[in-house]
Amino acid sequence: MDIKKVAVIGAGIMGHGISQVIATAGLEVKLYDISEEMLEKAKYKIENSLERGIKKGKIDEKAKKDILERISFTPNLSEAVKNADLIIEAVYENLDLKKDIFKKLDAICLNETVFASNTSQYSITDIASVVSNPSRVIGMHWFNPPVAMNLIEIVRGIETSEKTVSRIKEFSLKVGKESVVCKDSQGFISTRILVAMRLECYRILEEGIATKEDIDKTLRLAFGHPMGQFELSDLSGLDIEVPICESLVKVFGDRFRPPQNLLQRVSAGKFGRKTGEGWYDYDEK
């Protein structure tokens, strides 16, 4: 069955970005958040993003208007998911919160609705355990920022059906994204690779081998990365890294144990751009 109506749960940086991508592809999307303030911020950020698209010549004023008309902003969960073919959960990385949301969705949604989680690390099988039909639950990991990043990592839980996987692969193409499929394993493909690389960068700094500036410069110029790992960490937030590392340690051991220089910054409240200071100081910029 073709996916035409989508609901996105959570209006943060991932949720509003995903909503913009879906609406740009010509589909209706309802963006839900418990906070009216978050919904207002999401609308403002989407409008700004579309304005940048106009300045770059990617869209015109009519396209901007049409895209915004396809996005509904609501603090009412039942209204958001009514008649949805696909629901994408995009709240922050807290397993209990995600499972609670999926329990609520299971009680109010159509049997055919696909439940997708944007988690970058948690077990899809575990999340699916709280719903009556786990075959329709799948991982759909988007990358930050969703408007610019072209990959969706599709994660197949133990009971995820082939039909559900096929529907999400087709939907990913419809909204202009490439996809990869992996089995349900802690960290999937992308997070395991990213965290392993990032922790090695932190250790190189901690051992005094090179400065963070030169490590980031090496990644940009030697490997063609658009940003170095310290820059990227500041953008995504250091505070979300420690629980990700700890969950990976439980499965794979000490190779994913967070180093002291990361733990100390998080303890000091230096989370990156969101607090004005992380690996770099943004109050001075």
N, C-alpha and C positions, 0 to 999 in steps of 0.2 A: 504494500500500500504506500502510495506517494505521501511524503511529508509536506504539508502545506501550512499548518499552523503550529507555532512554536511558543513555548513559555520558557523564560529564563528566570531562575531563582537566585536573587542576589544582585544588587545594583552597583557593586564595587567595580574596580578597574577591569576585571575580567568580564563580569556580567554585562556592563554597558557596552564594552567592546564587542562581545559576541553578538549582542542585540543589533548593533550597528551593521555588522557583517551580514547578518541574516536579512535585515531589512533592505540593505543595498542589493541583495540578490533577488529582491522582488517578493519576499515572503512576509506574511504578517507575524509579528512577534509581540508578546506581552512580557514586560519586564516587571518583576515583583521584588519588593523589598519591604520589610517590616517598618522601615524608617522613611517617612515622607521627605525628610531632609536628604537622605541618600538618593531618593528618586529625583529630587530637584537637581542635585549635583550631577547625577548621571545624565539628565537631559541637557544640562549646560555643557558638559564635556562632549557629548555626542554632537551638539550644535557646533562647538568649537572645532571638533575634528572635521566635520563636513565643510566648515568655512575654510580650513586649511586645504581641503580637497579642491575647493573652488579656486583658491589662489594658485594652486599647482596645475590647474586646468584639467583635473581628472573628472570633475562633475560640474554642472551648472546650477543656477538657482532653482530651477524646476526640479532637478534631480534631488537636491537637498530637501525641498518641500515634500516630495513624494516619499523619500526615505523616512522622514520624521512622521509622516502621516501613517506609516505602516508600523510604527512603534507605539504601543500603549503602555503607560506607566501606572501601576496600581499597587496599593498596600493590602489588597484583598486577595488572599491565596486562592480561594475557590474561583473567583472571577478570573484570575490570571491563568489557571490551568484548564478552565472549562473548554471542552472540545479540542484540546491540544493533541496533536499527533506525536509531538516530541517535547519532553521537558528536560532542560539542561540545568542541573544544579551547579551553581557557581559561587557558593558561599566560601568563607575562609576555611583553612585546613584544620578542621576539628571533627574527628570521626563521630563523636556522639551527636554533634549537631547535624551532621549529614544523615545519619541513621534516623534521627528524629524527623527530619524533613521527609525522608523516603517513606516512613510509616504514615505520615499525614497524607502524602500523595497517593499511597496505596488505597487509602480509605475513600478518596474522593474522585479518582480519575477513571477514565474509560479503560476497559481491559486491553485495548489495542495500543494504548499510549506507551511509547518507549521512554524509559527513565534513564537519563545519562548523567554521570557525575564528571565534573571537570577536575576531580582530584588529580594531583600530580604524584601521589605516593600511596594512598590507602587502598586496601584490598577491595576490589569490586565484588568479590564473592561475599566478603563480610558485610558490605553495605547492602547487598541484595538479600541477605539473610532475613531482613526485617519485613520483606514484602511477600505477598501471597503467591506471586508469579515471578520468580527470579530470572526466568528466561528472557524477560524484556528489559533487564537492567544491564547497562554497559558503561564502560569508561570512555569518556570523550574528552581527552586532555588537550585543551587549546593552549597556545603559547602567547606570551606577553610581548607586545600588544597584539591582540587578536586581529586588528585591522591590517597590520603589516606582516605578521608572521603567517607563512603559507602552509604550515603542517598541523594536522590533527592526529594525535596518538590515540588509536582506538584500542581499548583494553577489554579482552574477552574474559568474563568471569567463568567459573566452572560450569554454571548452568545457563550462561548466555546462549541464546539460540543462534543458529546460522542466519535465520531470517532477520534477527535484530542486527547482527553484524552487517549484513547486506544493505539493510535500510540506512544505517549510519554511514557506510561507505558511499552510497549513492547520494545521501544528503550532503556529505562533505564536498563532493564534486559539484553539487548544485550551488553551494555557497562559495565556490571558487577556491577550495582548499585541496591539497594533496593529503593522503592519509597513509599511515602504517598501522599494522595490527600486531598486537603481542598478547601473550598469555598473562594472566593475572599473577604478577610477581612483585614483591615490594620494590617500589621505585620505577617499575616498568623499564622502558629503554632509556628515555631521556633523562630522568632524574638520577638514575644510577650513574650514567656517564657524566652528567653535569656536576654532581656532588663530588665524585671522585676527582675530577679535574680541579674543581674549586678548592677542595681541601688541600690538594698538593700545592696550589698557589699560596694558600695561607701558611703552609709549613715552610715553603721556601722563604717567605717573609719572616716567619718566626725564627728560622735558623740564621737569619742575617745574610743570606746569600745574595739577595737583591732587594731593591725598594719596590713598593707596590706600584709606583709609577712605571718602573722598568719592566715589571712582570706584565702589567696591562699592555704596555707598548709592544712587548714580545708577542702577545696573543693577537694584537691587532695587525701587526706588520709581518710577522712570520707565518701566521696561520690564517690571516684574513678574517678574523673575528671582528664584527662591527664595534664591540666593546670588550674591554678587559674584564676579568672575573671580579675584581674589586669594584669596578664601576657598575657592573651588572648586579652585584650583590647589594650595593647601595640603592639601586633602582627598585629591586624587588623587595628588599627589606631583610636585614640580618635577623630580625626576631623570628621569622618563619623558618630559618635554616636549622636552628638547634633541634626542634622537635622532628624535623625531617631526618637529620643525622641520627638522632636517637632511635627512630623507628628502623632505620637501615642497620644500625649496630645490632639490634635484636636478632636480625636475620643473618647478616653477613659478617659480623664481628668488628674488630678494632679498626679495620681499614677505613671505616666511616665515622670513627669517633671524632667529635669536633675539637679542634685545638684550642689552647688557652686564649690566644689572641681574639678568637671569635667569641668565646664564652664571656670574656671580660668586657668586650664592647656591648654585648647584649645586657649584661648585668648593670652596666652604666647607663643603659637607656639610649645607646647610640645605634639606632636602627637603620640609618641611611638617610635618604632624601626626606623621608616623612618626618624625621626629627631634626633635620638640619645638619646632622653629623653622623657618619658611620666610619667607613675606612677613610673617606675624604670629608673635609669640612665645607658644607654648602652655605653656611652663614656668611662666609667671606666672598662668595661668588655672586 
